[in-house]
Amino acid sequence: MDHNPDKLRLAAGAGGPAAHCRAGPGLFRPEVDSHRCEGSGDCMKVCPYNVFEVGRLGDAAFRALPLRLKLKSWAHGRRTAYTPGAEGCRACGLCVAVCPEGAVRIVALQV
């Protein structure tokens, strides 16, 4: 699935989240809601800091899902986004803007 070009244009445009991508690394991190994420990979495609990877939802996490969400996850190949590079996040918000499921949010870290 390709990213939503309208959302990306809005995010990258003047005044959009990417225009304010000035936070230092380690001040913010993205969180992915595995109950919502369908593993489309849009976050991974637009992130300029290589924060995201898309992979298979682990067995323990899959078992912990309610039945309805297990079926949804199974239908999408049990794919979900992970944030192994979270320490590089600069809080630009492109990932939030393009996620079709609204599964990504940026949170400030307590420093």
N, C-alpha and C positions, 0 to 999 in steps of 0.2 A: 504494500500500500504506500503510495507517495504521500508526502506531507501536504497539508492543505496550503496551497500557495497564497490564498487570501489572508489566512491567519499569519503566515510567515511574513508577508509584505507588511501587514499591520504591526507585527512585533519588531521588525527590523527598521521600520520607517522612523522619521523624525518624531521624537517624543515617545516612541515605543520602548519596550523593555531593553532592547539591545542598545539603544542610544544612551542608556544609563548603566552600561556594563562596566562600571568603574570600581566595584567592590574588590578589595584584596582577597586573594585565595585564603580559605580557612575561616572566613567570617560567616558564610552561608553554606547551606548544603541543600540539594534537592531531596525530596522524599517521594517515593513512588508508592501509591496505594495498590497493593497487589490484588485487592478485591475489585478494582476498577480496570487496571491495566490489561490490555489485550495483546501486548507485545508487538504493536505495529512498527515500532522502531523510529517513529517520527522524531522523538527526543534525541535519539542517537544521531540522526541525520543532520540536525540543525545545531547541535551543541558545538561551539567553537573550542571547547576545552576538553573534549573527549571524556566527559564525565560518565556517560551511559554505555551499557552493553545490554543486549537482549539475549535472554537464554531461557532455558526450561525451568519452570517453577518446581522447586524441590518437592520430594515426596511428602515430607512432614508438613510443609506449608500447604500443599494440595489437600492433604487429609484434613487439615484444620478448617478448610473452607466449608461454608454451608452448602448443601446439595445444589441449590440453584447456581451458585458461583462455581462449583465443581464442573457442572455441565457447561457453563460459559467458558471456563478455562480450558476444558477438554476440547471444545469446539474450535478454540484458537490455538490448538497445539500445545497447551500449557505454557505458552510463551509469556514472558513478563520482562520488564526493564529492571536492571540493577544499576547501582551507582558506585562501581569500584573506584572511579576517579573523583569522588565527591569532594576531596580536599582541594581540587582545582576549580571548583565552582566560583564564578564571579557574579552570580545573581543577575544575569542578563534577562532571564525570563523567557527566552526563546522556547525552551522545552515546555513551559507552562502554556504558552500561546498556541503551540501546534498540537498538543496532545488531544486527540479526538475524544478520548474518554474522560478528560479532566482529572487524570490520575496523578499528575505531578504538581507539587507545590514546592516553593522555596522557603526554607526556614532559617532564621538567624541563629547562630550558635552563641552560647554563653561563653564569653571570653573573659 
